[in-house]
């Protein structure tokens, strides 16, 4: 699967190359230790080396590659890297959800349920990109609505990595056990209902349960596939 072109509207060529390479690395197409040639990538994308260098800088900042004199060496994502990504996400969501407990969340809950509705339609049509995007949008909406500048800055620093991991995980889930996606939808709906009721204990429990299950799903799909390459 290639990076969805519908997600790249308005993106620069450098951003497009970054997204495609990021997905290749997360999916294990570009394996750890592989040396990425600027000239080859530029030829593959029909461009000069400048946008490729732009992409390399971003991927290096995300820890997916290491820049060396001979070229960019793929590092990839280890289980520990993935664990840390989930740790940070869980901490962020735990924090922002506490800001909603004593507020009227009617508008936010309506928005979240609309995203869940779109996930259901995407599942029906087996649309991997749309399901992943709406799943991501659900979690991002929680962060955005909190209105916490520093939390948002942290989120923005890893949002593309999160989105790509979700895309790769959804691809694997749809291929191997698509029924799990229906469970994901149900859990998102349960979370939205708990948010509407302002049940902070239930929200905390659901967040921890969600990330525990997500860790297991990624280990069973993305990382297992990654280790085989």
N, C-alpha and C positions, 0 to 999 in steps of 0.2 A: 504494500500500500504506500502511495506517495502522500506527501503532506497535502491536505485539502486546499485546493486553489481558492475556494470560497472564503477561507480564513485569511487570505493574503491580499485582499482588496486594499489598495492604498499603500501597500508595503513596498519599500525600495528593493532593488535587486539584491543588495547585500542582506537584507532581512529575509528575503525569499530563500537565498542560499543557506542562510543560518538555520532556518526552520527545517529545510529538507535534510541537511546534514545532521541536525539534532535528532530528528526522527530516525535516521539511519543508524546513529550511534545507540540510541535507546533501544531500538529493535534488534541490535546486534548485527546489523548488516555490515557496519564498519566495526570490526572487532578490536579489542584492546591490543595495543602494540602496532597497529596498522599506521603507516606513515601516509598522511594526506598530502598530496602534491598540489600546490597552488595552480601550476600550469594545467594539470589534468582536470581539476575541478573547474577552472576557467573555461577549458575546452568543452567540458560536459554541459556547462550552462550557457555556452556561446557568449562569453563576456571577457572583459579584461581581468587582470589580477586584482585590481583595486577592490571590487565588491567582495572578492574571496577573502582578502586580508581583513576586511571589515567583519566578515562572518567568523573568521578564525579568532579575532580578538574577543568577540562575544562568547564563543564556545569555550575559550580558554578561561574567561571570567567565571563561567558556570562550572568549571572543573571537569569538563568533558574531554578536553584535549590539553596537551602540553606543547608549548611552542619551543622548538629547538632549531638549531642552525640548518639541520638537514630537512626540516619541514615540521609539520604539526603531527604529533603522535597521539593517537586515540587512547584515552584513559578509560572512558565509559563510566558506567555506574555500578558500583559494587553493592552487595546487599546492605553494607553499612551506610553507604551514601543514600540509598533509598530509605533506610530506616530514619536517618537524620532528616530527610525531606518530610517524611510523615510526622516526625516529632515536632518540627517547626509549624507545620500546618495545624496540628492538633492544638498546640499551645496558642496559636493565633485565634482559632475558632473558640476555644475555651474562654479566652479573654473577651473577644468581641460579643459573644452571646450574653455574658454577664451584663453588658450595657443595655440589653433589650428586655431584661426580666421585668422591670417596673415601668415599661413604656407601652404605649398603644402601638402594636406592631401590625395593625390591620393591613396597611398598604404593602408592607414588606411581605407578609404572609401571602397576600394575593399574588404578588409578583413571583414568589417562590413556587406557588401552586401552578401558575401558568407555565413556568419552566418544567415542572414535573409533567404537566400535560404534554408538552412538546417531547419530553423524553419517552413518554408512552407511544406517541405517534412514530417517533424515530425507531423504537424497538419493533413496532408492528411492521415497519418497512425495512427493518434490518439496516438502518442508516447509521453506520459507525460514527461518521464525522459529526452528525447532528446530535446523536445521543451523547457523545463525549463533550461537545460544546455546551449543551444545556446542563449537563452534570457539573461542568466547570463553572458555568454562569451562576448556578445555584450557590456554590461555595463562595464565589467572588462577590455575589450580592450581599452576603453576610458581612464581608470585610468592608466593602464600600459604604454600606449603610451605617456602619459604626462611626465613620467620620473621624478616625484616629490617624493623624498624618504619619506618624512614625511607623505604625503597623502597616499602613498602606504602602509606605516606601519599601518596607521589608517584603511585602507581598509582591509588589511590582518587580522586585529584583529576581524573583523566582517563578513568576507567573507563566512564562513561556515553557519553562522546564516542567512545571506541574501539568500544564495543558498537554504537552507532548507525552508525558508518562500516562496520563489518562487516556489519550488516544490509542497508545500502544496496548494498554491493558484492556480497553474496550474491544479492540480488534481481536485479541486473543480470547476474550470471554465470549464474544459472538461466535467465534469459530469452534470453541470447545464445549462451552456450557452456557448457552444463551439464556437459560432459565434464571441464572444468577442475576441477570440484569433486571428481571421483574422484582426480585428481592430488593435490589438497590432502589428501585422506584418506590416500593412500599416503605422502605426505611426513610427515604427523603420525605415522603408524605407524613409519616409519623413524626418526624422532626418538625415539620412545618406546623402540625397540630399542637405539639408541645410548646412551640414558640408562641403560638396564638394564645395559649393558656398561661404563659409566663411561668411554666414549671421548670425552675432552674435545675433541680436535681435530675429530673428526667432528661433535660437537655444535655447535661454533663454526661449522664450515662449513655445517651445515644451517640454523642460525639466520640467517646472512648470506644464504644462498640463498633461504630462506623470505621474508625481508623484501624482497629484490630482486624476487622474483616477485610479491609482494603489491603493492609499489609499482607495478609495471607493470600489474597487473590493475586496480588502482584508477584509474590514469591512463586506462586503456582503457575503463573503464566509468563509475564514479561521476563523475570529473572531466570526461570528455568530454560526458556528459549534462548536467552542471552548466553547462558553458560554452555549451551550445546554448540554454539557457533565457534 
